[in-house]
Amino acid sequence: DGVHLLRPLNRGMSAARADPEVAIRELTTVLNEDPGLLMARRTRAVAFAAAGRHELAVADLRRLEQDGLLTPEDAVVLGDNLRFAGRAAEAATVLERVARDNPKFAQPLLSLAEVRIQEGRHGEAAELCERVLKLVPDQIEALRRLGDLALLRGDIAVADLRYSRILALDPGDIPAKTKLGVVAMRSGRGDRAMTLFQQVVQEDPKNGEALLYLAGALASSGRPADALPYFQRALEAGPRSTIALNGLGLTRLATGDRAGAAAAFRESLRLDPKQEDVSRTLAELGSTPRTR
């Protein structure tokens, strides 16, 4: 009797991440007719998450939980969606439970570490990542988070070690290469940093983060004219941020383009009007902030 549901079910499952709105529509059709089809409900939760509709993903997963059908993998997805929905305490409760009940399952520990980072409890997050590495040596996301946490506390040597290990495991890992560039900048190796940022930009020409880092490295090394196109490309790649706009403004100013600098500073102030130093610089240029 349910043969006619196979087509929308298959369409929904294949589109869950690539085209989540299509998946949601197809799987909702299936669930309206057969609410007990677990595969459809699990997959729709994944599609809701991919579409950024985390509360709806939580609702589907809570339904599985109420029916006693939540697997450990489902529980991790539930915890992640609770975190994305801003419900960190609930996320922690779910993830702590699944970690306790499945002591050899690394993923809940990694997801719980993300909750602790969101809460600013960085020491606990680092301990959780170390536990992940004991279960799964060289787990890349645990190494990445340990590198990020080391950068936050200014431990450049540890950050270097963690990101370098990721690249040894996967030479094509662009985020790790980018962060190694940051490590090089902070340790005074500007040439090394620029080489790494240039490699990332060549491999991923629309990587806004790497473009911005490269622009900043060039500007700080006394090459504002070379930095300008990278600031502009970073803004085109998005998102348009005050950091990128202020960098563009200062770099234009260094090349003598006062009008262009003022335009960048005005846009920056539209994003965040409470930048007193930018307001002062703009006033010195003979302009005043424009408001919408």
Secondary structure, 3 states (H helix, E strand, C coil): CCHHHHHHHHHHHHHCCCCHHHHHHHHHHHHHHCCCCHHHHHHHHHHHHHCCCHHHHHHHHHHHHHCCCCCHHHHHHHHHHHHHCCCHHHHHHHHHHHHHHCCCCCHHHHHHHHHHHHHCCHHHHHHHHHHHHHHCCCCHHHHHHHHHHHHHCCCHHHHHHHHHHHHHHCCCCHHHHHHHHHHHHHCCCHHHHHHHHHHHHHHCCCCHHHHHHHHHHHHHCCCHHHHHHHHHHHHHHCCCCHHHHHHHHHHHHHCCCHHHHHHHHHHHHHHCCCCHHHHHHHHHCCCCCCCC
